[in-house]
Amino acid sequence: GKAYEVVVGGAPLNKEIENFFTSIGFPIAMAYGTTETAPFITFANQDEYIAGSCGVAVKHMQVKVLSNDPENVPGELVCRGINTMKGYYKNPEATKAVIDAEGWFHTGDLATMSSDGHFFVRGRSKNMLLGPNGQNIYPEEIEDKLNSMAMVNESLVLQKDDKLVALIHPDMEEANTLGFSDEDLKNIMEQNRKELNAMIPSFAQVSRVKLHDKEFEKTAKKSIKRYLYQNAI
């Protein structure tokens, strides 16, 4: 049968895949939410969908970005509404940490908001890195670009001594099929690094890459456990 609409959620859609779906007229809708908001905060159907956006606030939900200039300067995305949880079961301390006195649930995600109400999630606040002159760097955005490049299965962008380093788990199945050696993979990843740096601001450029031979460990939500790899570079 013919799909009417496919809802994307849980993690940002890779831009290369997003552009492909858009180019062939594939009916995608975008949703964003959390377990605590049961589950949607924002949504856009195929007619409202804007590339890179996770949609607009759903009915009965107030959503805002904690920024003096939300169109240009990312801030934490917060929300409140009838589908927001009352709190964590028998854990008032954890509840107080995410729901403020005015009832706003703090998602921990950094976002911008367009003038017409579309939200664009940039990354997790706890993952944000600082550039040499205090610029905000969102590693997830860099990783999204890296993950669409040749022979990259998944990646992590980490910071060491004010330099950004990409830890990359290559597509070993394809590498073995093509007969690539470790040296071949290193050369491919170095070329990827150069192409990546040509696409991003100088303060966010990757200084070097390092291969990681195993899949990254992940949470139940399939997010990479970034804290396990801080000393891997």
N, C-alpha and C positions, 0 to 999 in steps of 0.2 A: 504494500500500500504506500501511499504518499504521506510523508510526515507533514502535519499541519504546522507544528512549531516545536523546536527543541530548546529547552531551558538550560542555560549554562550557569552553574553556580559552584560554590565550594572552593574554587581557586580561580585566579584570573586566567582568561583564555589567551594563549600564546598569540601574539599579534600576527604572526605569519599564517596561523590557522584561521584566525579571525578574518584576515584579508581574503583568504581563499574562499571561505564560506560566503562572504559578502559578494565576491566576484561572480560566484555561480548562482547567486540568489537563494542560497540555502536559508530556510526560515529559522533563524536563531533569536531567542529572547534572552535577556540577561537579568540575573537576580543576585542580590547580595543580602546576607543576613547572618545570624548567629543562632546557636542553640537557645540562647537567652531571649531571643526575640521571636521564636516560634513560627516560622524561621525567617520571614522576609523583613527587610528594612527598606530596600529599594527594589524596583523592578521596571523593566521596559520590554514590551512585546515587540514583535518583529516590525511593526509599523513605527514604533517610537524609538527603536534602537539606534544609538549613536556609537560609532566605533570607539572603544576604549572606556566607555562609560558603563557603570553598573546600574544605570537607570535613575528613576526619580522616586521620591518618597511614596510608599504605598499608602492606601487609604487608612485613615485613623492613626497614622504614624507621623510624628514630628521629627524632622531630621535637620541637623545643622553641622557646620564645620567650625570648630573653635579657632578662628583666625580673624584678624582685623581686615584681611583682604582675601576672602575664601576663593576668589576666582584665580588668584595668582600665587598665594602663599599657602601651602598645605597646613592643615591643623587636624586635631583629632576629630573624628566623626562620632557624634553622639546622637542619641535618639530617645524618644519616649512615646508611649502609646499603649493601647489596650492589649496588645499582644506582647508587651515587654514583661519579663518575669517580675514577680514580687521580691524574689531573693533566692539565694542558695539555701537549700534545706539544712536547717540547724547550723548555719555558718554565717552569723551576722557580720563578722569581721570581713569575710570575703565579699559579702553583699555591699557593705559600706565602701569597699575599695573600688567598686564599679558603678554603683548608683549613688549620685550625689543628692544633696538635700532637696533639690528641686525636681528630683525624679528622672534626671537624665542618665541613661545608661551609656557608659564610656566604653566604646568598642576596642580601643587600643590601636585602631587603624588610622592612618593619616590619609587625608583626602583633600581634593579641591571640589568646588561646586560652580558650575557655569551659571550665567545670568538667567537661564531658563530652567534651572533646577536639576540639571543632570549632575550626578556625582561621579568622581573619578578617584578610585582608591590608588594611592601611591605605594603603600607598604605599611608594615607594622612599625609603630612608634619605637618599640624596643629594639628593632633591627636597624634603625636609621644610623648612619655614620656621618661624621663631620669631616669636611674637606680641609685643606691647609689653611684657608682663611675663614673657617666657620660655615662653609656652604653645606647645605643638607644634601646627603647622598642616600638614595633609596636603592639598596642592593638588589631588591626584587626586580626592579626595572632593568638593571644591567643583566641580571641572570636570565630574564625573559628573552633578551636579544641573543645572549650566548647560547641558550638552549635550542635556538632555531638554526644554529650554525653547523657546519660539517662535522660529523663524527661525535657530536656532543650529546650525551644521554641526559645528564643533569649537571648543574653547577651550583657553586656557592661563591659569593664574593665576600671576602673577609678583609680586615684591615690589620696591618702590622707596621709599626713605626711610621704612621702617617701615609703608608703606601697601600694601595688596593691590590690584592692578590686573588686570582680566580682559581679555585679548587674544582677540577673538572673530572667527572666520571665519564669516560668515553663510551661510545657504543661498541663494546667489545665483540659482540656477535657479528656486527658488520665488519669490524676491523679484522677479525679472524677469517671471515669469508673472503675478504679482499687481500688477505696475506700481508697486512700492514704490520711492521715491526714497531717496537716502542719508540724508536727514533722517528719513524714515519709519523706516528701520532703526535709526538712533540712538535714536529715541524708544522703539522696541520693546525695544532692548537696555537702555535705562535702566529701563524697567518690569521687565524680567527681573532686573536688578540689585536692585531693591527687593524683588521677590518672593523672590529668593535669600537676601538678608540677613535676611528674616523667618524663614528656616528654620535658620540657623546661629548659633553663638555670636558675641557682639559682637567678640571678639578676632580672629575669622576673616572678618569681613565685608569685602566688596569696596568700595573707595572710589570707583572709577570703571571704566568700560569703554572699550575702544578697538577699533574695527573693523580687521580685517586682511583685505585683499582677495584674498589667495591662500591656497591650502591650505598647511598647515604642512609643512615638510620632515620626512621620517620615516626611521628606520633600516630595515634589512632586516626587522626584527621588527615594523614598523609602529608603533613608538613615536615620538612627536614628539621631534625634536632640540631639547630645551628650551634648551640653551646658545646656540642661534643667535638667540634672541629676548630675551635679557636686556636689551638696549639698545633694544628696539622700543617701549618704553612711555615 
